[in-house]
Amino acid sequence: MTTYIALLRGINVSGQKMIKMVELKAMFESLGFETVQTYIQSGNVVFQSNDLTEDEMAERIHLAILDQFGFEVDIQVFSVPIWNQVIANNPFIAHDNLDEAKLYVSLLATLPLPENVEKLASFAFQEETYQLIDRAVYLYVPKGYGNAKLSNNFLENKLKVSATTRNWKTMLTLRDML
């Protein structure tokens, strides 16, 4: 069995797309996934599976949520090596003076096109900074993510790629759950 992390975009936010974690866990188990664990209410699932690619698992989860809960949810599935690489690539961790509570990672469903990366690079926001590495946009937002201009929706709009954002603590907690 191989361990994976599934991230669901936009569930249980502001009363929208509500899924109870016990129901989500049961749905994952009904799909044949094993050792299913959820973390907080925002769609983080650690599980084990065999014989499927990450894209195949994401599609099965997507269709099961549509069937069981009646709405569309973007799903991203990560293997342990990829997750660990995302953690290791964070360029802001080397800075001693940064508050880790202000670090976020927006994970992209696919690599953005170069012209969209250039479009994003044309924007600059006072105090907010980012670095795009592979399919991860590392964010440092000193005034908090709730006030950030570099929001998930902004990144999706400029990069033309589906994204889901997690705070640094969640990223590390999910790693520890592996």
N, C-alpha and C positions, 0 to 999 in steps of 0.2 A: 504494500500500500504506500502511496505517495501522499504527502501532506500539501494542502493548498490553502490559500486565503481567497475568499470571494468578497468583493466590495460591491454593495448595492448603492446606486446613486439616488439620493433624494427621498428615501423613505423616512417616515416619522418626523418630518420637518414641518413645523407650523401646522400640525394637524392634517397634513397631506400624505396620501399613500401610506396609510397606517397598516403596519404588520406587527403583531405581537411576536416576540422572539421565540416563545414556545411553539407557535404555529410555524414560524420560519424554520426552526430546527426540525420539526416533524416533516415539513415539506422536503427538506434536504435529505432526510433519512428515507423518505418514500422514493426518492430518486436513486437510491442505492448507495448514497454516500455514507461513510462511517465516521465514528469518533467526532461527531458534529458538535461544535461549541460556538456560541454567539458571544459577542462582546459589545456591550452597551446597546442602545436602542437604534443606532443609526446604520445598521446593515453591514456588520462585519462578521464574517463567518469563517472559522477554521474547520477544515474537514479533511477526510482522506478518501482517495479514489484510486482506481486502476483503469487502464485501458482507454482513457479519453484524453484528448488534447484540452488545453485551457479554453480554446474557442468552443469546442464541443460542449464542455461543461457549462460555460457561460450561456450558450444557446438553450441548453436543457433547463437551466435555472430560470432564464428569462421566460421561456414558454410555460413553465410550471407556475410562476408567479402570475402571469397573465391568466392562466386557466383557474387557479385557486383564488386569487385575490382580485382579478378583474382590471388590472392596470399594467401599463408598460413600465419597466424599470431597466435602466442600463446596468449591466453586470460586467465586472472585470474579475478575472481569476488569475492569481499569481502563484507560481511554484515557490518553494522555499529559497532556492538559489537566486531567483529574480528578486524576491522580496529583500533578501539580505544585501543584494547589490544596490537596490534603491536606498536602503539605509546607509550603506557604506559610501555612496556617492554624494551624500548631503554636503555641499560645500560650506555651509554656514557653521557646522559643528566645530570647525577648527578655530573659530573666532571666540576668544575668551569672554568678550564683553557683551555677547548677545544673550538675551533672555530666551531660553528654550520654549517657554510658554507662548512665544510669539512666532514660532516656527511651524510651518505647514508644508504639506506636499500635495500637489494636485497631480493625480495619476491619469495619464492620457490613454484612451482606448487604443489609439494607433499613433504612429509617428506623424507629426504635422508636416505639411508641405513646406519647403524652404521659403516660398513667398509669404506664407502665413506666419512663419517664424520672424521674418523681416518686418511684417506688419506689426507684430507684437513688440518688436524691438524699438519701434518708432514711438512708443508710449513710455513716459517716465512719470512716476508719482513720488512726490516729496516723501522721503523717509522709507518708503516701501521699496523692496528690491526682490529680484527673482533671478534664478538661473535655471535654464532648461537643459537637462541632461537626459538623453534618450527619450523615454516616455514619461519623465517626471519633471514637474516644474516645482522647484524648491522656492519657498516664499519666506521672507522675513517681513512681518508687518507689526512694527512697534506699537501702533495704536490699537491693535487687536483685529482679529479677522472680521468681526462684525462691522467694523468701520473701513475695511480694506477696499481700495479701488481694484486691486488685483484679485477679484473674486472668482469663484468657479465659473459663473456665467460669463464674466468678462473674458476669461481665458478661452472658454469654449467658442465664444463669438469671434475672437481674433484668430485663434488657431484652427477653427473649423473642425474640431475633434471633440468627441464626448470626453468629459473629465469628471473625476470625483475627488474631493479634497478631504484630507484627514490631518488632524493636528499631530505634532511630533510625538506627544505622549502616546496617542493611539497607535501610531506606527511602531513604536518600541514595544508596547504591550502586545500587539499582535505577533511581533517577532518572538517575544518571550513565550507566547502560547504555542508556538511551533514545537 
